[in-house]
Amino acid sequence: MALAGLKPFPKKTSEAMAYVPFQPDNAETYAVYRGFEAGTMYKSLDKPFCPDTCGGFKL
């Protein structure tokens, strides 16, 4: 979702660079306690890392 002419990502993106899209003013957020647990207040940015269940590698 674009904000006042802003695009969520740069026109040219590079491999191996992290980009976080702009969050709109009306983005769905967590309650404070859940935001602290998740590491973000925005539900759309909550992307847990679970290598064992998400096809990660084994040592």
ABEGO torsion letter per residue (X at the ends): XBBGGBBABBABBBBGBBBBBBBBAABBBBBAAAAAAAGBABAAABBBBBAAAAGBBBX
